[in-house]
């Protein structure tokens, strides 16, 4: 490879803590460089909190230099140093072979120079290092030039880099979404090649999931999601989306400008950037529509499309996908629950009892996320920002929020445990434990939801007496 030393002369101002960290290596006769995304962010003038350092010291030597070191990946040359309440990942200069298990490099060999270490990295923008001793930049592959041009380019031949690790093509798409960069022509076209596609399928599902989540946390995940669809990567890991493309949902009523696929992608854009569960729910909320689509002929409006029960069907599909991607049980339950309940239609005519039943069905802890999902759903209909100060959607949500707050302030009974009687009380009046007691408790709860004044021990026991038979 040809080193571009023309771009290796600049100096950056380092955080004082990093300079202090580098001083420890210098005093022991070792080199230390800041590498990876932190350098890229420095050049982009973005804040960075995760620091990765490369050094010619071995892991054992690094462990001898600092008091608190965790051997997080010592088999691959990596340890985590706790330095002045900051975690810094330190990796010995290395070269590596391909990742045949789709997760770890087959062989690790220590390199002698930082240039050799940088040559194994994926993209030029990530193959830049900053010397912790003097702040000098080492940029042998023109990474800063590509950053200025907002271009993602592999270090060396694209096929070689992608065949070393099948995650790299996905990382290219994620970076395009995250940084709003374009992918260099030869680098992008290589992703479509059959051998690269096969290599992509060899990676572990956890590695895909982690990149997928990083993509969803970008400013506009639609950029990466569309690239994933275009390159066929989305179909490799989430084939359920395929039937969403071309599933038309816009009819004479004007609710939707896009097919189901684009609606889901844009809804994801409209969800809060800092809430990945709502973004997942937005991306999946209508995934049940294609299998539930029905066409109704209407004399006045022509063809109308209905998608009855798509919320329940979508929740099942969502659970299946997230389980395959190995999300946690809690994440699966939360996202599926939001998808299942996204079709609420609040009106001012709802009684207080109806609002209480809504709270019980959805759960107070899900309310803010569900309202954010509704806003994202509306955003995805036309790919337009929802005006929260002047829209029917926001007015309905704000009104419903106010009514929910009033109900919770009154400390209405919103679960069985809030009732003024319990199972022991019912046993005392002759109702046996088991199925029958469960039925009676639920009847009492329904009565209290309808009329909170009923949550009185005497009234409830009297009502329970009437259910005994």
NORBEL-V397273 format. One record per backbone hydrogen bond with DSSP energy under -0.5 kcal/mol. CO is the residue of the C=O (numbers start at 0). NH is the residue of the N-H. Records with the same first field share a line. If there is no record, write none. Layout:
CO = NH ; NH
This chain:
0 = 2
2 = 4
3 = 6
4 = 7
9 = 136
11 = 13
14 = 17 ; 18
15 = 19
16 = 20
17 = 21
18 = 22
19 = 23
20 = 23 ; 24
21 = 25
22 = 26
23 = 27
24 = 27 ; 29
25 = 28
30 = 55
31 = 131
32 = 53
33 = 129
34 = 37 ; 51
35 = 38 ; 39
36 = 40
37 = 41
38 = 42
39 = 43
40 = 45
41 = 44
48 = 50
49 = 51
50 = 88
51 = 34
52 = 90
53 = 32
54 = 92
57 = 61
58 = 62
59 = 63
60 = 64
61 = 64 ; 65
66 = 68
67 = 81
69 = 71 ; 79
70 = 73
72 = 75 ; 77
73 = 76
76 = 91
77 = 72
78 = 80 ; 89
79 = 69
80 = 82 ; 87
81 = 83
82 = 85
85 = 82 ; 87
86 = 50
87 = 80
88 = 52
89 = 78
90 = 54
92 = 110
94 = 108
97 = 99 ; 105
98 = 101
101 = 203
103 = 100
106 = 96
108 = 94
112 = 116
113 = 117
114 = 118
116 = 119
117 = 120
121 = 154
122 = 125
123 = 126
125 = 35
127 = 35
128 = 137
129 = 33
130 = 134
134 = 11
135 = 130
136 = 138
137 = 128
138 = 141
139 = 3
141 = 145
142 = 146
143 = 147
144 = 148
145 = 149 ; 150
146 = 149
149 = 181
150 = 152
151 = 183
152 = 123
153 = 155
156 = 160
157 = 161
158 = 162
159 = 163
160 = 164
163 = 98
164 = 167
166 = 170
167 = 171
168 = 172
169 = 173
170 = 174
171 = 175
172 = 176
173 = 177
174 = 178
175 = 179 ; 180
176 = 219
181 = 151 ; 183
183 = 187
184 = 188
185 = 189
186 = 190
187 = 190
188 = 191
189 = 192
192 = 196
193 = 197
194 = 198
195 = 199
196 = 200
197 = 201
198 = 201
199 = 202
203 = 207
204 = 208
205 = 209
206 = 210
207 = 211
208 = 212
209 = 213
210 = 214
211 = 215
212 = 216
214 = 217
217 = 220
219 = 222 ; 223
220 = 224
221 = 225
222 = 226
223 = 227
224 = 228
225 = 229
226 = 230
227 = 231 ; 232 ; 233
228 = 231
231 = 235
232 = 236
233 = 237
237 = 240
238 = 241
240 = 243 ; 244
241 = 244
243 = 246 ; 260
245 = 247
246 = 259
248 = 250
250 = 253
258 = 262
259 = 263
260 = 264
261 = 265
262 = 266
263 = 267
264 = 268
265 = 269
266 = 270
267 = 270
271 = 274
274 = 278
275 = 279
276 = 280
277 = 281
278 = 282
279 = 283
280 = 284
283 = 286
285 = 288
287 = 291
288 = 291 ; 292
289 = 292
293 = 305
295 = 297 ; 303
297 = 301
301 = 297
302 = 251
303 = 295
305 = 293
306 = 309
308 = 312
309 = 313
310 = 314
311 = 315
312 = 316
313 = 317
314 = 318
315 = 319
316 = 320
317 = 321
318 = 322
319 = 323
320 = 324
321 = 326
322 = 325
327 = 331
328 = 332
329 = 333
330 = 334
331 = 335
332 = 336
333 = 337
334 = 338
335 = 339
336 = 340
338 = 341
340 = 343
346 = 349
350 = 354
351 = 355
352 = 356
353 = 357
354 = 358
355 = 359
356 = 360
357 = 361
358 = 362
362 = 365
363 = 366
365 = 369
366 = 370
367 = 371
368 = 372
369 = 373
370 = 374
371 = 375
372 = 376
373 = 377
374 = 378
375 = 379
376 = 380
377 = 380 ; 381
378 = 381 ; 382 ; 383
380 = 256
385 = 387
386 = 389
390 = 394
391 = 395
392 = 396
393 = 397
394 = 398
395 = 399
396 = 400
397 = 401
398 = 402
399 = 403
400 = 404
401 = 405
402 = 406
403 = 407
404 = 408
405 = 409
406 = 411
407 = 410
411 = 413
414 = 417
415 = 418
421 = 425
422 = 426
423 = 427
424 = 428
425 = 428 ; 430
426 = 429
429 = 431
431 = 436
433 = 437
434 = 438
435 = 439
436 = 440
437 = 441
438 = 442
439 = 443
440 = 444
441 = 445
442 = 446
443 = 447
444 = 448
445 = 449
446 = 450
450 = 453
451 = 454
453 = 455
455 = 459
456 = 460
457 = 461
458 = 462
459 = 463
460 = 464
461 = 465
462 = 466
463 = 466 ; 467
464 = 467
